[in-house]
Amino acid sequence: MLHEPASSSGKDLAGPYKMQLGVKMFFLYLLFYTGFVAINLIAPQAMGAILFAGLNLATVYGFSLIIVALILALVYDALCRRKENQLSKNEK
């Protein structure tokens, strides 16, 4: 039994755009994450500072890392879909 794609796919015309966008977004997130690591290395006591509602910086920053990653994923998906639709219209 062969396991092949349900439908054949052609060349991904948006491939270079997706790769460039992905690398840019990776470095954006890397900067944000580097800030988290830097605070832990340089001033770990700062992570215990209460920001609001009894939550410390470590908790708020940690959840922010997760939320930002999800937002970047949604933005990446939206931008890639738009580029694919644009290129498919130009191809026709």
Jmol script that loads the backbone (N, CA, C; Angstrom):
load data "model"
ATOM      1  N   MET A   1       0.844  -1.176   0.000  1.00  0.00           N
ATOM      2  CA  MET A   1       0.000   0.000   0.000  1.00  0.00           C
ATOM      3  C   MET A   1       0.888   1.237   0.000  1.00  0.00           C
ATOM      4  N   LEU A   2       0.669   2.100  -0.965  1.00  0.00           N
ATOM      5  CA  LEU A   2       1.440   3.334  -1.064  1.00  0.00           C
ATOM      6  C   LEU A   2       0.786   4.443  -0.252  1.00  0.00           C
ATOM      7  N   HIS A   3       1.605   5.208   0.396  1.00  0.00           N
ATOM      8  CA  HIS A   3       1.115   6.371   1.132  1.00  0.00           C
ATOM      9  C   HIS A   3       1.591   7.610   0.395  1.00  0.00           C
ATOM     10  N   GLU A   4       0.707   8.156  -0.378  1.00  0.00           N
ATOM     11  CA  GLU A   4       1.020   9.330  -1.166  1.00  0.00           C
ATOM     12  C   GLU A   4       0.069  10.462  -0.795  1.00  0.00           C
ATOM     13  N   PRO A   5       0.401  11.683  -1.152  1.00  0.00           N
ATOM     14  CA  PRO A   5      -0.518  12.789  -0.890  1.00  0.00           C
ATOM     15  C   PRO A   5      -1.852  12.563  -1.583  1.00  0.00           C
ATOM     16  N   ALA A   6      -2.918  13.032  -0.963  1.00  0.00           N
ATOM     17  CA  ALA A   6      -4.253  12.877  -1.525  1.00  0.00           C
ATOM     18  C   ALA A   6      -4.365  13.589  -2.872  1.00  0.00           C
ATOM     19  N   SER A   7      -3.687  14.693  -2.994  1.00  0.00           N
ATOM     20  CA  SER A   7      -3.684  15.414  -4.263  1.00  0.00           C
ATOM     21  C   SER A   7      -2.256  15.840  -4.568  1.00  0.00           C
ATOM     22  N   SER A   8      -1.977  15.924  -5.830  1.00  0.00           N
ATOM     23  CA  SER A   8      -0.620  16.327  -6.194  1.00  0.00           C
ATOM     24  C   SER A   8      -0.458  17.824  -5.983  1.00  0.00           C
ATOM     25  N   SER A   9       0.703  18.203  -5.534  1.00  0.00           N
ATOM     26  CA  SER A   9       0.967  19.624  -5.331  1.00  0.00           C
ATOM     27  C   SER A   9       2.103  20.033  -6.251  1.00  0.00           C
ATOM     28  N   GLY A  10       1.965  21.211  -6.773  1.00  0.00           N
ATOM     29  CA  GLY A  10       2.982  21.726  -7.678  1.00  0.00           C
ATOM     30  C   GLY A  10       4.037  22.498  -6.923  1.00  0.00           C
ATOM     31  N   LYS A  11       4.789  23.274  -7.668  1.00  0.00           N
ATOM     32  CA  LYS A  11       5.839  24.092  -7.074  1.00  0.00           C
ATOM     33  C   LYS A  11       5.200  25.170  -6.201  1.00  0.00           C
ATOM     34  N   ASP A  12       5.778  25.374  -5.030  1.00  0.00           N
ATOM     35  CA  ASP A  12       5.286  26.397  -4.114  1.00  0.00           C
ATOM     36  C   ASP A  12       5.901  27.741  -4.509  1.00  0.00           C
ATOM     37  N   LEU A  13       5.122  28.558  -5.195  1.00  0.00           N
ATOM     38  CA  LEU A  13       5.614  29.848  -5.664  1.00  0.00           C
ATOM     39  C   LEU A  13       5.889  30.814  -4.518  1.00  0.00           C
ATOM     40  N   ALA A  14       5.213  30.600  -3.393  1.00  0.00           N
ATOM     41  CA  ALA A  14       5.394  31.483  -2.235  1.00  0.00           C
ATOM     42  C   ALA A  14       6.494  30.980  -1.310  1.00  0.00           C
ATOM     43  N   GLY A  15       7.171  29.923  -1.678  1.00  0.00           N
ATOM     44  CA  GLY A  15       8.211  29.333  -0.836  1.00  0.00           C
ATOM     45  C   GLY A  15       9.278  30.298  -0.369  1.00  0.00           C
ATOM     46  N   PRO A  16       9.901  31.040  -1.286  1.00  0.00           N
ATOM     47  CA  PRO A  16      10.934  31.997  -0.848  1.00  0.00           C
ATOM     48  C   PRO A  16      10.385  33.066   0.106  1.00  0.00           C
ATOM     49  N   TYR A  17       9.167  33.536  -0.171  1.00  0.00           N
ATOM     50  CA  TYR A  17       8.543  34.528   0.708  1.00  0.00           C
ATOM     51  C   TYR A  17       8.319  33.943   2.099  1.00  0.00           C
ATOM     52  N   LYS A  18       7.797  32.717   2.147  1.00  0.00           N
ATOM     53  CA  LYS A  18       7.536  32.058   3.426  1.00  0.00           C
ATOM     54  C   LYS A  18       8.817  31.867   4.225  1.00  0.00           C
ATOM     55  N   MET A  19       9.875  31.463   3.539  1.00  0.00           N
ATOM     56  CA  MET A  19      11.139  31.238   4.220  1.00  0.00           C
ATOM     57  C   MET A  19      11.694  32.552   4.777  1.00  0.00           C
ATOM     58  N   GLN A  20      11.674  33.592   3.985  1.00  0.00           N
ATOM     59  CA  GLN A  20      12.186  34.896   4.423  1.00  0.00           C
ATOM     60  C   GLN A  20      11.353  35.431   5.593  1.00  0.00           C
ATOM     61  N   LEU A  21      10.043  35.315   5.504  1.00  0.00           N
ATOM     62  CA  LEU A  21       9.168  35.765   6.574  1.00  0.00           C
ATOM     63  C   LEU A  21       9.401  34.958   7.852  1.00  0.00           C
ATOM     64  N   GLY A  22       9.549  33.652   7.703  1.00  0.00           N
ATOM     65  CA  GLY A  22       9.792  32.792   8.851  1.00  0.00           C
ATOM     66  C   GLY A  22      11.087  33.125   9.556  1.00  0.00           C
ATOM     67  N   VAL A  23      12.130  33.403   8.804  1.00  0.00           N
ATOM     68  CA  VAL A  23      13.427  33.755   9.398  1.00  0.00           C
ATOM     69  C   VAL A  23      13.318  35.088  10.126  1.00  0.00           C
ATOM     70  N   LYS A  24      12.642  36.056   9.527  1.00  0.00           N
ATOM     71  CA  LYS A  24      12.473  37.364  10.179  1.00  0.00           C
ATOM     72  C   LYS A  24      11.694  37.226  11.479  1.00  0.00           C
ATOM     73  N   MET A  25      10.632  36.445  11.449  1.00  0.00           N
ATOM     74  CA  MET A  25       9.818  36.266  12.649  1.00  0.00           C
ATOM     75  C   MET A  25      10.579  35.475  13.718  1.00  0.00           C
ATOM     76  N   PHE A  26      11.401  34.545  13.286  1.00  0.00           N
ATOM     77  CA  PHE A  26      12.224  33.790  14.227  1.00  0.00           C
ATOM     78  C   PHE A  26      13.149  34.727  14.982  1.00  0.00           C
ATOM     79  N   PHE A  27      13.825  35.638  14.264  1.00  0.00           N
ATOM     80  CA  PHE A  27      14.744  36.555  14.914  1.00  0.00           C
ATOM     81  C   PHE A  27      14.012  37.566  15.800  1.00  0.00           C
ATOM     82  N   LEU A  28      12.805  37.957  15.414  1.00  0.00           N
ATOM     83  CA  LEU A  28      11.982  38.817  16.265  1.00  0.00           C
ATOM     84  C   LEU A  28      11.684  38.115  17.589  1.00  0.00           C
ATOM     85  N   TYR A  29      11.271  36.867  17.513  1.00  0.00           N
ATOM     86  CA  TYR A  29      10.969  36.105  18.725  1.00  0.00           C
ATOM     87  C   TYR A  29      12.240  35.838  19.516  1.00  0.00           C
ATOM     88  N   LEU A  30      13.334  35.594  18.818  1.00  0.00           N
ATOM     89  CA  LEU A  30      14.613  35.349  19.479  1.00  0.00           C
ATOM     90  C   LEU A  30      15.020  36.557  20.332  1.00  0.00           C
ATOM     91  N   LEU A  31      14.802  37.764  19.825  1.00  0.00           N
ATOM     92  CA  LEU A  31      15.091  38.967  20.598  1.00  0.00           C
ATOM     93  C   LEU A  31      14.255  39.017  21.878  1.00  0.00           C
ATOM     94  N   PHE A  32      12.975  38.704  21.738  1.00  0.00           N
ATOM     95  CA  PHE A  32      12.068  38.707  22.884  1.00  0.00           C
ATOM     96  C   PHE A  32      12.502  37.661  23.920  1.00  0.00           C
ATOM     97  N   TYR A  33      12.852  36.474  23.454  1.00  0.00           N
ATOM     98  CA  TYR A  33      13.287  35.403  24.343  1.00  0.00           C
ATOM     99  C   TYR A  33      14.640  35.726  24.973  1.00  0.00           C
ATOM    100  N   THR A  34      15.521  36.364  24.209  1.00  0.00           N
ATOM    101  CA  THR A  34      16.825  36.752  24.729  1.00  0.00           C
ATOM    102  C   THR A  34      16.671  37.720  25.897  1.00  0.00           C
ATOM    103  N   GLY A  35      15.679  38.576  25.835  1.00  0.00           N
ATOM    104  CA  GLY A  35      15.397  39.472  26.949  1.00  0.00           C
ATOM    105  C   GLY A  35      15.066  38.706  28.214  1.00  0.00           C
ATOM    106  N   PHE A  36      14.278  37.658  28.080  1.00  0.00           N
ATOM    107  CA  PHE A  36      13.913  36.810  29.222  1.00  0.00           C
ATOM    108  C   PHE A  36      15.155  36.156  29.824  1.00  0.00           C
ATOM    109  N   VAL A  37      15.991  35.600  28.972  1.00  0.00           N
ATOM    110  CA  VAL A  37      17.215  34.939  29.436  1.00  0.00           C
ATOM    111  C   VAL A  37      18.170  35.960  30.052  1.00  0.00           C
ATOM    112  N   ALA A  38      18.293  37.125  29.423  1.00  0.00           N
ATOM    113  CA  ALA A  38      19.198  38.156  29.931  1.00  0.00           C
ATOM    114  C   ALA A  38      18.790  38.619  31.324  1.00  0.00           C
ATOM    115  N   ILE A  39      17.505  38.808  31.536  1.00  0.00           N
ATOM    116  CA  ILE A  39      17.050  39.212  32.862  1.00  0.00           C
ATOM    117  C   ILE A  39      17.406  38.141  33.888  1.00  0.00           C
ATOM    118  N   ASN A  40      17.222  36.882  33.519  1.00  0.00           N
ATOM    119  CA  ASN A  40      17.547  35.789  34.441  1.00  0.00           C
ATOM    120  C   ASN A  40      19.043  35.697  34.723  1.00  0.00           C
ATOM    121  N   LEU A  41      19.872  36.050  33.761  1.00  0.00           N
ATOM    122  CA  LEU A  41      21.320  36.002  33.964  1.00  0.00           C
ATOM    123  C   LEU A  41      21.853  37.220  34.703  1.00  0.00           C
ATOM    124  N   ILE A  42      21.387  38.396  34.314  1.00  0.00           N
ATOM    125  CA  ILE A  42      21.930  39.642  34.841  1.00  0.00           C
ATOM    126  C   ILE A  42      21.329  40.008  36.201  1.00  0.00           C
ATOM    127  N   ALA A  43      20.012  39.903  36.301  1.00  0.00           N
ATOM    128  CA  ALA A  43      19.335  40.303  37.539  1.00  0.00           C
ATOM    129  C   ALA A  43      18.215  39.317  37.872  1.00  0.00           C
ATOM    130  N   PRO A  44      18.553  38.110  38.299  1.00  0.00           N
ATOM    131  CA  PRO A  44      17.519  37.114  38.565  1.00  0.00           C
ATOM    132  C   PRO A  44      16.528  37.533  39.650  1.00  0.00           C
ATOM    133  N   GLN A  45      16.953  38.376  40.563  1.00  0.00           N
ATOM    134  CA  GLN A  45      16.053  38.827  41.615  1.00  0.00           C
ATOM    135  C   GLN A  45      14.907  39.672  41.042  1.00  0.00           C
ATOM    136  N   ALA A  46      15.123  40.261  39.878  1.00  0.00           N
ATOM    137  CA  ALA A  46      14.086  41.075  39.240  1.00  0.00           C
ATOM    138  C   ALA A  46      12.892  40.224  38.813  1.00  0.00           C
ATOM    139  N   MET A  47      13.117  38.959  38.565  1.00  0.00           N
ATOM    140  CA  MET A  47      12.022  38.077  38.151  1.00  0.00           C
ATOM    141  C   MET A  47      10.999  37.887  39.265  1.00  0.00           C
ATOM    142  N   GLY A  48      11.384  38.172  40.481  1.00  0.00           N
ATOM    143  CA  GLY A  48      10.452  38.037  41.600  1.00  0.00           C
ATOM    144  C   GLY A  48       9.613  39.272  41.840  1.00  0.00           C
ATOM    145  N   ALA A  49       9.880  40.343  41.111  1.00  0.00           N
ATOM    146  CA  ALA A  49       9.133  41.589  41.300  1.00  0.00           C
ATOM    147  C   ALA A  49       7.676  41.399  40.895  1.00  0.00           C
ATOM    148  N   ILE A  50       6.785  41.829  41.762  1.00  0.00           N
ATOM    149  CA  ILE A  50       5.347  41.725  41.490  1.00  0.00           C
ATOM    150  C   ILE A  50       4.953  42.853  40.534  1.00  0.00           C
ATOM    151  N   LEU A  51       4.314  42.471  39.429  1.00  0.00           N
ATOM    152  CA  LEU A  51       3.892  43.465  38.436  1.00  0.00           C
ATOM    153  C   LEU A  51       2.455  43.899  38.659  1.00  0.00           C
ATOM    154  N   PHE A  52       1.538  42.963  38.638  1.00  0.00           N
ATOM    155  CA  PHE A  52       0.129  43.266  38.875  1.00  0.00           C
ATOM    156  C   PHE A  52      -0.610  41.996  39.260  1.00  0.00           C
ATOM    157  N   ALA A  53      -1.693  42.156  39.972  1.00  0.00           N
ATOM    158  CA  ALA A  53      -2.566  41.053  40.393  1.00  0.00           C
ATOM    159  C   ALA A  53      -1.792  39.936  41.093  1.00  0.00           C
ATOM    160  N   GLY A  54      -0.718  40.292  41.772  1.00  0.00           N
ATOM    161  CA  GLY A  54       0.063  39.304  42.502  1.00  0.00           C
ATOM    162  C   GLY A  54       0.958  38.438  41.638  1.00  0.00           C
ATOM    163  N   LEU A  55       1.077  38.772  40.363  1.00  0.00           N
ATOM    164  CA  LEU A  55       1.913  37.985  39.447  1.00  0.00           C
ATOM    165  C   LEU A  55       3.294  38.623  39.335  1.00  0.00           C
ATOM    166  N   ASN A  56       4.309  37.782  39.403  1.00  0.00           N
ATOM    167  CA  ASN A  56       5.669  38.314  39.297  1.00  0.00           C
ATOM    168  C   ASN A  56       6.107  38.405  37.834  1.00  0.00           C
ATOM    169  N   LEU A  57       7.243  39.037  37.624  1.00  0.00           N
ATOM    170  CA  LEU A  57       7.756  39.257  36.267  1.00  0.00           C
ATOM    171  C   LEU A  57       7.995  37.939  35.536  1.00  0.00           C
ATOM    172  N   ALA A  58       8.492  36.938  36.242  1.00  0.00           N
ATOM    173  CA  ALA A  58       8.762  35.649  35.604  1.00  0.00           C
ATOM    174  C   ALA A  58       7.485  35.043  35.021  1.00  0.00           C
ATOM    175  N   THR A  59       6.401  35.105  35.764  1.00  0.00           N
ATOM    176  CA  THR A  59       5.126  34.554  35.293  1.00  0.00           C
ATOM    177  C   THR A  59       4.580  35.352  34.120  1.00  0.00           C
ATOM    178  N   VAL A  60       4.585  36.661  34.262  1.00  0.00           N
ATOM    179  CA  VAL A  60       4.044  37.518  33.201  1.00  0.00           C
ATOM    180  C   VAL A  60       4.872  37.374  31.924  1.00  0.00           C
ATOM    181  N   TYR A  61       6.196  37.399  32.054  1.00  0.00           N
ATOM    182  CA  TYR A  61       7.073  37.278  30.886  1.00  0.00           C
ATOM    183  C   TYR A  61       6.928  35.886  30.263  1.00  0.00           C
ATOM    184  N   GLY A  62       6.840  34.862  31.098  1.00  0.00           N
ATOM    185  CA  GLY A  62       6.682  33.495  30.590  1.00  0.00           C
ATOM    186  C   GLY A  62       5.403  33.323  29.782  1.00  0.00           C
ATOM    187  N   PHE A  63       4.296  33.820  30.328  1.00  0.00           N
ATOM    188  CA  PHE A  63       3.037  33.741  29.582  1.00  0.00           C
ATOM    189  C   PHE A  63       3.094  34.610  28.334  1.00  0.00           C
ATOM    190  N   SER A  64       3.785  35.742  28.431  1.00  0.00           N
ATOM    191  CA  SER A  64       3.931  36.607  27.256  1.00  0.00           C
ATOM    192  C   SER A  64       4.690  35.896  26.140  1.00  0.00           C
ATOM    193  N   LEU A  65       5.702  35.116  26.501  1.00  0.00           N
ATOM    194  CA  LEU A  65       6.442  34.348  25.491  1.00  0.00           C
ATOM    195  C   LEU A  65       5.508  33.395  24.748  1.00  0.00           C
ATOM    196  N   ILE A  66       4.635  32.740  25.481  1.00  0.00           N
ATOM    197  CA  ILE A  66       3.691  31.802  24.863  1.00  0.00           C
ATOM    198  C   ILE A  66       2.704  32.545  23.980  1.00  0.00           C
ATOM    199  N   ILE A  67       2.148  33.628  24.483  1.00  0.00           N
ATOM    200  CA  ILE A  67       1.147  34.389  23.735  1.00  0.00           C
ATOM    201  C   ILE A  67       1.751  35.006  22.477  1.00  0.00           C
ATOM    202  N   VAL A  68       2.950  35.555  22.594  1.00  0.00           N
ATOM    203  CA  VAL A  68       3.612  36.154  21.428  1.00  0.00           C
ATOM    204  C   VAL A  68       3.893  35.084  20.374  1.00  0.00           C
ATOM    205  N   ALA A  69       4.293  33.893  20.797  1.00  0.00           N
ATOM    206  CA  ALA A  69       4.538  32.808  19.837  1.00  0.00           C
ATOM    207  C   ALA A  69       3.252  32.457  19.090  1.00  0.00           C
ATOM    208  N   LEU A  70       2.135  32.401  19.796  1.00  0.00           N
ATOM    209  CA  LEU A  70       0.855  32.100  19.142  1.00  0.00           C
ATOM    210  C   LEU A  70       0.443  33.216  18.184  1.00  0.00           C
ATOM    211  N   ILE A  71       0.639  34.445  18.593  1.00  0.00           N
ATOM    212  CA  ILE A  71       0.300  35.584  17.727  1.00  0.00           C
ATOM    213  C   ILE A  71       1.173  35.578  16.472  1.00  0.00           C
ATOM    214  N   LEU A  72       2.466  35.333  16.642  1.00  0.00           N
ATOM    215  CA  LEU A  72       3.357  35.269  15.475  1.00  0.00           C
ATOM    216  C   LEU A  72       2.946  34.150  14.523  1.00  0.00           C
ATOM    217  N   ALA A  73       2.525  33.019  15.071  1.00  0.00           N
ATOM    218  CA  ALA A  73       2.081  31.911  14.223  1.00  0.00           C
ATOM    219  C   ALA A  73       0.845  32.298  13.426  1.00  0.00           C
ATOM    220  N   LEU A  74      -0.095  32.988  14.056  1.00  0.00           N
ATOM    221  CA  LEU A  74      -1.308  33.415  13.355  1.00  0.00           C
ATOM    222  C   LEU A  74      -0.992  34.465  12.289  1.00  0.00           C
ATOM    223  N   VAL A  75      -0.101  35.376  12.599  1.00  0.00           N
ATOM    224  CA  VAL A  75       0.300  36.399  11.627  1.00  0.00           C
ATOM    225  C   VAL A  75       1.023  35.748  10.449  1.00  0.00           C
ATOM    226  N   TYR A  76       1.916  34.799  10.754  1.00  0.00           N
ATOM    227  CA  TYR A  76       2.636  34.082   9.694  1.00  0.00           C
ATOM    228  C   TYR A  76       1.647  33.375   8.765  1.00  0.00           C
ATOM    229  N   ASP A  77       0.683  32.693   9.358  1.00  0.00           N
ATOM    230  CA  ASP A  77      -0.310  31.974   8.556  1.00  0.00           C
ATOM    231  C   ASP A  77      -1.099  32.938   7.680  1.00  0.00           C
ATOM    232  N   ALA A  78      -1.546  34.043   8.252  1.00  0.00           N
ATOM    233  CA  ALA A  78      -2.342  35.010   7.489  1.00  0.00           C
ATOM    234  C   ALA A  78      -1.537  35.611   6.341  1.00  0.00           C
ATOM    235  N   LEU A  79      -0.293  35.988   6.618  1.00  0.00           N
ATOM    236  CA  LEU A  79       0.534  36.595   5.571  1.00  0.00           C
ATOM    237  C   LEU A  79       0.869  35.598   4.464  1.00  0.00           C
ATOM    238  N   CYS A  80       1.129  34.358   4.843  1.00  0.00           N
ATOM    239  CA  CYS A  80       1.437  33.335   3.832  1.00  0.00           C
ATOM    240  C   CYS A  80       0.227  33.020   2.974  1.00  0.00           C
ATOM    241  N   ARG A  81      -0.942  32.940   3.603  1.00  0.00           N
ATOM    242  CA  ARG A  81      -2.165  32.695   2.832  1.00  0.00           C
ATOM    243  C   ARG A  81      -2.426  33.826   1.845  1.00  0.00           C
ATOM    244  N   ARG A  82      -2.229  35.059   2.310  1.00  0.00           N
ATOM    245  CA  ARG A  82      -2.448  36.207   1.432  1.00  0.00           C
ATOM    246  C   ARG A  82      -1.490  36.158   0.240  1.00  0.00           C
ATOM    247  N   LYS A  83      -0.223  35.834   0.502  1.00  0.00           N
ATOM    248  CA  LYS A  83       0.771  35.763  -0.581  1.00  0.00           C
ATOM    249  C   LYS A  83       0.436  34.632  -1.550  1.00  0.00           C
ATOM    250  N   GLU A  84       0.019  33.483  -1.026  1.00  0.00           N
ATOM    251  CA  GLU A  84      -0.349  32.362  -1.896  1.00  0.00           C
ATOM    252  C   GLU A  84      -1.540  32.722  -2.773  1.00  0.00           C
ATOM    253  N   ASN A  85      -2.546  33.378  -2.188  1.00  0.00           N
ATOM    254  CA  ASN A  85      -3.715  33.789  -2.973  1.00  0.00           C
ATOM    255  C   ASN A  85      -3.330  34.819  -4.029  1.00  0.00           C
ATOM    256  N   GLN A  86      -2.468  35.736  -3.660  1.00  0.00           N
ATOM    257  CA  GLN A  86      -2.008  36.759  -4.604  1.00  0.00           C
ATOM    258  C   GLN A  86      -1.262  36.105  -5.780  1.00  0.00           C
ATOM    259  N   LEU A  87      -0.382  35.170  -5.475  1.00  0.00           N
ATOM    260  CA  LEU A  87       0.382  34.524  -6.529  1.00  0.00           C
ATOM    261  C   LEU A  87      -0.482  33.605  -7.388  1.00  0.00           C
ATOM    262  N   SER A  88      -1.487  32.982  -6.794  1.00  0.00           N
ATOM    263  CA  SER A  88      -2.369  32.111  -7.588  1.00  0.00           C
ATOM    264  C   SER A  88      -3.232  32.919  -8.529  1.00  0.00           C
ATOM    265  N   LYS A  89      -3.617  34.131  -8.129  1.00  0.00           N
ATOM    266  CA  LYS A  89      -4.414  35.013  -9.012  1.00  0.00           C
ATOM    267  C   LYS A  89      -3.548  35.519 -10.154  1.00  0.00           C
ATOM    268  N   ASN A  90      -2.282  35.828  -9.863  1.00  0.00           N
ATOM    269  CA  ASN A  90      -1.361  36.311 -10.902  1.00  0.00           C
ATOM    270  C   ASN A  90      -1.034  35.216 -11.903  1.00  0.00           C
ATOM    271  N   GLU A  91      -1.052  33.977 -11.444  1.00  0.00           N
ATOM    272  CA  GLU A  91      -0.698  32.851 -12.310  1.00  0.00           C
ATOM    273  C   GLU A  91      -1.769  32.548 -13.335  1.00  0.00           C
ATOM    274  N   LYS A  92      -3.011  32.875 -13.007  1.00  0.00           N
ATOM    275  CA  LYS A  92      -4.139  32.553 -13.881  1.00  0.00           C
ATOM    276  C   LYS A  92      -4.296  33.500 -15.018  1.00  0.00           C
TER     277      LYS A  92
END
end "model"
wireframe off; spacefill off
backbone 0.3
color backbone group
